[in-house]
Amino acid sequence: MNRLTFTYASASLLLALGCKALDLGPKDQVSDASFWKNPDQYRLAANDFYFALRGPNYIELNSDIATGSGSSEMSSMSNGSYLPQANSDLWTNSYAGIRATNYLLTKAAESGLGSQIDRWVGEALFFRAYHYWNLVKTYGGVPLITTVLDVTSPEVYTPRATQQEVIDFIIADLDKAVPKLLKQSQLSSAEMGRVTQGAALALKARAALYQGTWRKYHAEGSPTAMLAAAISAAEQLIASNEYDLYTDHGTDSSYKFLFILQGDDSKEVILARRYYAGRATHNWTRELWFNYMIPTKKLADMYLCKDGLPITISPQFAGYDSLATTEFKNRDPRMAMTFIVPGSDVYKESGFLPVFPGFSGTTATRTGYMLRKFLDETAEAAHFAGQYDFKEFRYGEVLLILAEALFERDGVISDADLDRTIGELRRRVGMPTLTNAGVSTNGLDMLTEIRRERTVELAFEGFRRDDLRRWKTAETEMPQALRGVKFVGTEFEQRDSTLVIGTDIQVDGGGFVIAEPASGRQFLPKHYLDPIPLQQI
């Protein structure tokens, strides 16, 4: 009893004498009250935003130019069988990111630090715009939240803004961000990979082109202002002379190396999700070895012949028959840097080995094609630890945005503008440039050729489904069968002669593989936007 009484009495005395000393911040974390005091703390807070950048994933499985086993959800989006989900990582993570950027912006306004933290405010504005971009291109109009909410905030019940209102908000944020951010050339070596003025301009150009063409083809009003905004942003980025195409490995390899380790931090890269040895790595190369994402015949047929003409009219096209390599002959070099040409060498665990895509064994695919783009050529990538960055914004896309926006606005495009946009991309791979005379002489359509160039250059970088939806061509393109190589009467059939047509492998009347028949695919009007997650409604 005496000991217990003494303990209580001692505790009471300590509380009485030491209450001030006990009013301390937590030792294992930084309290909010002690943070947000200097620019370096704002930099640390902004660092967390970068985890939102997109890394390697199966980003084209929801389109018509790819198939594979990488994501059943994305494959169901491709064939139109998907149903609204209860929740969505995209929705949840985007609004979590928006809350984080709103919080930094709120603290910045209260801090009194002014221009000392402009750069970090600019990064917050960029990432808020980036999150809203990912939402609006997926769902259309979404709630616009600009403050930090709690459960009692009336803004919790904010209705959906219109798609145009969200795009306008994105562009306004980016316009405010540009003067606060550094130019690419102003970054120190330790700062490589941070958001720059170029990144903000690239996102503005991307979003404005999307909305301009959406308004035009979905009959939702004049596209002129949006197309002008896309042109202005692209022109400003190009005029900055901060970026250029990656050409370090000549016409036969530069495009391939751009997307792996050699292309990291090159002049073409505007913003990338970064990876580091021993800290943040990925297994993208190995997953592509095992055909988690593979090309379709539709994409293969889009590549021009070396004379700059489509395979339907070029005398250089060698056809599909006989050898498995026949259709790759005399084609745009980007085809062989995107697809694995049968028999070409691919870096594996034991070094470079010839690979023959087919329909049995470890190189079996649903289409007979395999993807070369993104296959790294390092021992680390071959052993589950790829280190190359995923280039989410690059100069090549900006050139394509400018060409498309100019034509969509004016209905024509000059040879000079073609030469400084699509011409630059084609010269990188040794292809003839696109000209008005060439289009006219060969009975081609300029818009089709501009769109072809975009699809080929940006293949498997995550643009195809969004492009089809904004062009309002998805209802025509997406329900078509996903097809592959010619099987009947070719080297593929000789190599896999035990396969029974109609049982083990399906082909069409021309002998081409059918990976997914048209009867199993649909694209309805409602599919032009994804459904809001059910629990968010």
C-alpha positions, 0 to 999 in steps of 0.5 A: 500500500505504501509503495502504491501510494508513493507511486501515485504521489510521485506520478502526480508530482511529476505531472504537476512539475513536468507537464510543460516538458511532456508537451513534446512533438513525436520523436519518430516522425516530423509533426505538421506543425514543425514542418513547412518552415523552409524551402527544403521542406517543400522540396521534400514534400514534392518528392512524394508526388513522383511516385504517381508517374506511370511505370511499365505496365500493360498499357495497350492491352485495352486497345486493338494493337495488342493482346496478351496475358498481362491484364485480364481487366485491360483485355476485357476493356479491349473486347467490351466485356468489362463491367463497372467495378466497385473501386478503381486504383486510378480513381483512388490514387488520383484523388489521393494525389490531388489531396497531397498537392492541394495540401502543399499549395495550401501550406505554401499560401500560408507560409509567407515564403513567397518566391522561395518556394515557387519551384515546389508550388510549380511541381504541385500545380503540375502534378495536380493537373497530371492527376486530373488529366488521368481522370478526365481522359478516363471518365470525362467530367469528374469532381473538381476539388481544390481544397484539403477536405475532411469528412465534414467538408461540404465539398465532399458532395461536389458534383461532376464538373464537365469535361471541358471544365476539367480540361480548362482547370488543367490548362490553368494549373499548367499555365501557372506552373510554367513560369515557376519551374526550371528549364531542363538545362537549368537542372543540376545532375542531381536534379535530373528527372524533376518536373520542368517547364517542358513537362508542363508544356508537354502535358498542356499540349497533350490535354489540349489536343485531346479535348480539341479533337474530342469536341470536333468528332463528338460534336461538342462545340468548336475545337478551335481554342483547344487546338490553338492551345495545343499548337501554342504549347508545342511551339513554345516547347520546340522553340525552347531548344531544350529537347531533341530526338535521340539519334545516338545509335544511327538510323537502324538502332536509335529508336530501339535504344531510346526506350531502354537504358541507353535512352535514359536522360537523353535530350528526347526525354521530357519526364520519366518514371525513374528507376535505380539499381538496388533501390527501384527496379522493374521486371518489364523485360522478362514479362515481355519475353513471356508475351504478357503483351504482344502486337497484332496484325493491325499494327504490323500492317500500319508500317510503311515500306521503305519507299514511304508507301503503305503495303497495299500499294507499295511495290516493295512489299514482299507479302506474307507467304513463305518465310516468317521474315517475309513481311518484315522486308523493305519496311519502316525500320521502326517495325523491326525495332518494335517487333521481334523479327523471327530469328533475330537475336534477343538478350537473355540470361545467357546473352544474345540468342536467336528467337523464333516467335510461334505457337508452341514452346517458350516463344508461343504467342497468340498472334505469332508476333513478339514485342521487341520494344522495351526489351533491355539488353543488360544482365540486370534486366535479364535477372528481374532487376531492370533499371531503365526509365519509363519515358512518359513525356518525350519530344517525339510526341510533341512533334506529333501533337503539333502536326496533328493539331495544325491539320485538325485546325486548318484542314491542311498542313504545309510541307514545311510543317510536315518536314519539321514534325513528322519529317524529323521522326522519319529521318531518325530511322532513314524513312522518306518524309511525308509530303502533300505531293506524295499524298496526292500522287498516291491517292492517300489521305493526309489525316490518315497518314498523320494518324498512322505516324502517331500510332507507329511512333508511339506504339505500346506507350499507352496512347492508342485507346485514348486516340481511338476514343477522341477520334470517335473511330473506336466503334469501328476499329475496336470490334474488329478481330484481333489477328496475327501472322499468316499461318497457313502455307508459311514457315509458321505452319511448317514449324508447328505442323502438329497444330490442328487448324480449327482446334488448336489454332484458329485462322480466317479465310486468308490463313491469318491467325485469329487471336480473338474473333470479331464475334467476341468483341464489341464497342458500344457508345457508353465505352467512349468513357469508363464507368465511374467506380460504383462506390464513388457514385 
